[in-house]
């Protein structure tokens, strides 16, 4: 029993964020906030091609 409590406590400690940590919002390549999405691996190249066409258009 005590081991589970220790594991949960350690996991909670790792997930807490530091205030002000990381890159400031809006300072990336496009100057706006971004969102991470999950896509099927077999579509990754097609999605990159689509994005490149949109950016260069």
C-alpha positions as CSV (number, residue, x, y, z in Angstrom):
1,X,0.0,0.0,0.0
2,X,2.6,2.7,0.9
3,X,4.4,2.2,-2.5
4,X,1.2,3.2,-4.4
5,X,0.9,6.4,-2.4
6,X,4.5,7.3,-3.0
7,X,4.1,6.7,-6.8
8,X,1.0,8.9,-7.0
9,X,2.8,11.6,-5.1
10,X,5.8,11.5,-7.3
11,X,3.6,11.6,-10.5
12,X,1.8,14.6,-9.2
13,X,5.1,16.4,-8.5
14,X,6.3,15.8,-12.1
15,X,3.2,17.1,-13.7
16,X,3.1,20.5,-11.9
17,X,4.3,23.4,-14.1
18,X,6.6,26.1,-13.1
19,X,5.3,29.6,-13.4
20,X,6.7,31.4,-16.4
21,X,8.4,28.3,-17.8
22,X,8.7,27.7,-21.5
23,X,8.5,29.9,-24.6
24,X,6.2,33.0,-24.4
25,X,2.9,32.6,-26.4
26,X,2.9,34.2,-29.8
27,X,6.7,34.1,-30.3
28,X,6.7,31.1,-32.7
29,X,7.1,31.0,-36.5
30,X,3.5,32.2,-37.2
31,X,3.2,34.6,-34.3
32,X,0.1,33.0,-32.8
33,X,-0.8,30.2,-30.4
34,X,-0.5,26.6,-31.7
35,X,-2.2,23.3,-30.9
36,X,-0.8,19.9,-31.0
37,X,-2.8,17.3,-32.9
38,X,-2.5,13.6,-33.4
39,X,-2.7,12.3,-37.0
40,X,-2.3,8.8,-38.5
41,X,1.3,8.2,-39.5
42,X,0.3,7.3,-43.0
43,X,-1.1,10.8,-43.5
44,X,1.9,12.8,-42.2
45,X,3.6,13.4,-45.5
46,X,0.3,14.4,-47.2
47,X,-0.4,16.9,-44.4
48,X,3.1,18.4,-44.6
49,X,2.7,18.8,-48.4
50,X,-0.7,20.4,-47.9
51,X,0.7,22.9,-45.3
52,X,3.7,23.7,-47.6
53,X,1.3,24.5,-50.5
54,X,-0.9,26.7,-48.2
55,X,2.1,28.7,-46.9
56,X,3.7,29.2,-50.3
57,X,0.4,30.0,-52.0
